[in-house]
Amino acid sequence: MAEESVDVLVVGAGLSGIGAACHLQKFCPGHTYAIVEARHALGGTWDLFRYPGVRSDSDMHTLGYSFRPWAAAKAIADGPSILNYLRDTAREHGVDRKIRFGQRVLRADWSTPDSCWTVQLRQDDGSTSTIRCSFLYMCSGYYDYAGGYQPRFPGQERFRGRLVHPQHWPEDLAYAGKQVLVIGSGATAVTLVPAMADHAAHVTMLQRSPTWMVARPSLDPVGARLRSVLPLRAALWLTRWKNILFGLFVVRMCKRKPQRMRELLLGGVRHALGPQADIAKDYTPRYNPWEQRLCLVPDGDFFDAIRSGRASVVTDQIESFTETGVTLASGAALPADIIVSATGLKLAMMGNAELFVDGQRIASAQTVNYKGVMATGVPNLASTFGYTTASWTLKADLTARYVCRLLNHMRRTGARECRVPQVEPGMALLPWVDFSSGYFQRAADLLPRQGARKPWKLNQNYLSDVLALRFGSIDDGVLRFSR
Ligand SMILES: Cc1cc2nc3c(=O)[nH]c(=O)nc-3n(C[C@H](O)[C@H](O)[C@H](O)COP(=O)(O)OP(=O)(O)OC[C@H]3O[C@@H](n4cnc5c(N)ncnc54)[C@H](O)[C@@H]3O)c2cc1C
């Protein structure tokens, strides 16, 4: 039987893959495409994570697609609502029919003479198959679906309660009336604490060091006002742009005036928690705001849980697990029936697939980013990586639009290959992400690098990317096309 072939193979049916497919259908109707998805459901992150309270921590007006505005009243949405939104989008656009579930990309081989990728897929029963494509579009997210980051704690095996990781939340986990200990201080911990505190006997969040937090209403008051005076489409468009610009403003202020922003954020926390809280110890991070993701607290739910006494924060280090909880470096002991290790994600590039170009293995870390979409030495391949300081979808949408422009340009000019050449010698290369978050630091040797200037530098700025990806020239003198 002849090997199957499509013009574009999209890898992953999460938020990025579904958005990519919608763009392809609209802007490249003459191209054939398929989506391969390792799991048996669409939605990626929003289907995988099932812990109590799971929700977005950016507003849905910017986390929703530009082509399908988020119209629900709540701007900070729960996980199931986001999953429904993705399912509805896929169904409305007929993209769901293009998804082949249970197909994991193991490796992809580019052949320059044939100008095509041969992609090896593994099915659940262990059998493999191949599919060929002219263009490979990776929408496989940024972390390992097999398991989250789970450090080994001393004495862990002694603990007689349950130890769980939020990435694999046990459906049967009954925590009503139990002592819960959440290890971590990131967005997941801050979400879990108030959600579990409603039913648990008590929830303690144990952190090595604090994270910056800010309370925001889950119902956007300005957005609501706009909806009451304007037609819905106009109101949603304006709300989206308000949030994009406000987000950029906050990030800029954090870079330019970190001290002022520290005071503002700490003032907010102090106001929310009252005089009992030890702000210096438990709520003042060691880094400046937006050097790691700023943690959003919708409607101040985390602060309410702390203030009511249903939850508490401890800043200390684990010395050892015991049969009944943990002992800390300070000598204190924390009892627990359930310990949640909200210790983060394990990063994975290209969905852990191996890439070969003409037989030569390509490691992501050896490549340099081009426009935040492609990489040096890897022809006809784009990948989606959203913003760290704004909603993922803002970049995913722009990436999809750029890929469509690129594909149309190639078809128009008869080009069969586009390749990013190596950067000129001597250009300083920088880490891909300048976040100090543990999960980026742990994966530093996995990630590509970026150059010191355009088009090698990541913008991390929606407005600059609109110019570069929506309106910038495709044939920019850097990207090399061949027939
Ligand atoms: C709990 C949580 C909350 C988040 N909240 C926000 C937020 O509020 N705002 C924000 O901007 N970002 C947030 N993020 C980041 C979030 O991951 C992105 O917003 C977005 O969902 C990523 O979509 P994606 O499609 O690129 O990746 P994913 O959602 O990870 O989907 C990738 C898909 O690719 C599939 N896949 C991977 N490898 C392969 C392979 N080799 N072969 C076949 N299929 C493969 C996976 O099975 C998966 O379905 C959050 C992340 C987490 C974990």
The ligand as an SDF file (V2000), in Angstrom:
LIG
                    3D

 53 58  0  0  0  0  0  0  0  0999 V2000
   -2.4640   23.6080   34.8210 C   0  0  0  0  0  0  0  0  0  0  0  0
   -2.0660   24.5580   33.7410 C   0  0  0  0  0  0  0  0  0  0  0  0
   -2.6800   25.7970   33.6320 C   0  0  0  0  0  0  0  0  0  0  0  0
   -2.3130   26.6760   32.6200 C   0  0  0  0  0  0  0  0  0  0  0  0
   -2.9070   27.8940   32.5700 N   0  0  0  0  0  0  0  0  0  0  0  0
   -2.5400   28.7530   31.6160 C   0  0  0  0  0  0  0  0  0  0  0  0
   -3.1340   30.0470   31.5250 C   0  0  0  0  0  0  0  0  0  0  0  0
   -3.9960   30.4180   32.2970 O   0  0  0  0  0  0  0  0  0  0  0  0
   -2.7110   30.8730   30.5480 N   0  0  0  0  0  0  0  0  0  0  0  0
   -1.7700   30.5110   29.6510 C   0  0  0  0  0  0  0  0  0  0  0  0
   -1.4340   31.2940   28.7800 O   0  0  0  0  0  0  0  0  0  0  0  0
   -1.1990   29.3030   29.7040 N   0  0  0  0  0  0  0  0  0  0  0  0
   -1.5540   28.4180   30.6530 C   0  0  0  0  0  0  0  0  0  0  0  0
   -0.9580   27.1860   30.7020 N   0  0  0  0  0  0  0  0  0  0  0  0
   -0.0340   26.7960   29.6570 C   0  0  0  0  0  0  0  0  0  0  0  0
   -0.8730   25.8960   28.7040 C   0  0  0  0  0  0  0  0  0  0  0  0
   -0.2780   24.6820   28.5870 O   0  0  0  0  0  0  0  0  0  0  0  0
   -1.1970   26.6020   27.4230 C   0  0  0  0  0  0  0  0  0  0  0  0
   -2.0190   27.6830   27.6890 O   0  0  0  0  0  0  0  0  0  0  0  0
   -1.9030   25.7650   26.3650 C   0  0  0  0  0  0  0  0  0  0  0  0
   -2.9440   24.9960   26.8840 O   0  0  0  0  0  0  0  0  0  0  0  0
   -0.9220   24.9310   25.6250 C   0  0  0  0  0  0  0  0  0  0  0  0
   -1.5890   24.3790   24.5330 O   0  0  0  0  0  0  0  0  0  0  0  0
   -0.8170   23.4680   23.5100 P   0  0  0  0  0  0  0  0  0  0  0  0
   -1.8380   22.9250   22.6000 O   0  0  0  0  0  0  0  0  0  0  0  0
    0.3210   24.2010   22.9250 O   0  0  0  0  0  0  0  0  0  0  0  0
   -0.1780   22.3120   24.4060 O   0  0  0  0  0  0  0  0  0  0  0  0
   -0.9020   21.1860   25.2240 P   0  0  0  0  0  0  0  0  0  0  0  0
   -2.1290   21.6650   25.8610 O   0  0  0  0  0  0  0  0  0  0  0  0
    0.1530   20.6070   26.1140 O   0  0  0  0  0  0  0  0  0  0  0  0
   -1.3140   20.1120   24.1240 O   0  0  0  0  0  0  0  0  0  0  0  0
   -0.3350   19.3830   23.4210 C   0  0  0  0  0  0  0  0  0  0  0  0
   -0.9720   18.1650   22.8080 C   0  0  0  0  0  0  0  0  0  0  0  0
    0.0110   17.5090   22.0180 O   0  0  0  0  0  0  0  0  0  0  0  0
   -0.0290   16.1210   22.2660 C   0  0  0  0  0  0  0  0  0  0  0  0
    1.3040   15.5580   22.0150 N   0  0  0  0  0  0  0  0  0  0  0  0
    2.4420   15.8460   22.6740 C   0  0  0  0  0  0  0  0  0  0  0  0
    3.4660   15.1450   22.1660 N   0  0  0  0  0  0  0  0  0  0  0  0
    2.9650   14.4010   21.1620 C   0  0  0  0  0  0  0  0  0  0  0  0
    3.5390   13.4680   20.2570 C   0  0  0  0  0  0  0  0  0  0  0  0
    4.8460   13.1610   20.2850 N   0  0  0  0  0  0  0  0  0  0  0  0
    2.7320   12.8750   19.3440 N   0  0  0  0  0  0  0  0  0  0  0  0
    1.3990   13.1800   19.2870 C   0  0  0  0  0  0  0  0  0  0  0  0
    0.8030   14.0560   20.1290 N   0  0  0  0  0  0  0  0  0  0  0  0
    1.5910   14.6610   21.0510 C   0  0  0  0  0  0  0  0  0  0  0  0
   -0.4450   16.0140   23.7100 C   0  0  0  0  0  0  0  0  0  0  0  0
   -1.0120   14.7510   23.9770 O   0  0  0  0  0  0  0  0  0  0  0  0
   -1.4480   17.1610   23.8320 C   0  0  0  0  0  0  0  0  0  0  0  0
   -2.7610   16.7760   23.5520 O   0  0  0  0  0  0  0  0  0  0  0  0
   -1.3090   26.3000   31.7040 C   0  0  0  0  0  0  0  0  0  0  0  0
   -0.6830   25.0600   31.8260 C   0  0  0  0  0  0  0  0  0  0  0  0
   -1.0450   24.1950   32.8280 C   0  0  0  0  0  0  0  0  0  0  0  0
   -0.3390   22.8710   32.9270 C   0  0  0  0  0  0  0  0  0  0  0  0
  1  2  1  0
  2  3  1  0
  2 52  2  0
  3  4  2  0
  4  5  1  0
  4 50  1  0
  5  6  2  0
  6  7  1  0
  6 13  1  0
  7  8  2  0
  7  9  1  0
  9 10  1  0
 10 11  2  0
 10 12  1  0
 12 13  2  0
 13 14  1  0
 14 15  1  0
 14 50  1  0
 15 16  1  0
 16 17  1  0
 16 18  1  0
 18 19  1  0
 18 20  1  0
 20 21  1  0
 20 22  1  0
 22 23  1  0
 23 24  1  0
 24 25  2  0
 24 26  1  0
 24 27  1  0
 27 28  1  0
 28 29  2  0
 28 30  1  0
 28 31  1  0
 31 32  1  0
 32 33  1  0
 33 34  1  0
 33 48  1  0
 34 35  1  0
 35 36  1  0
 35 46  1  0
 36 37  1  0
 36 45  1  0
 37 38  2  0
 38 39  1  0
 39 40  1  0
 39 45  2  0
 40 41  1  0
 40 42  2  0
 42 43  1  0
 43 44  2  0
 44 45  1  0
 46 47  1  0
 46 48  1  0
 48 49  1  0
 50 51  2  0
 51 52  1  0
 52 53  1  0
M  END
$$$$
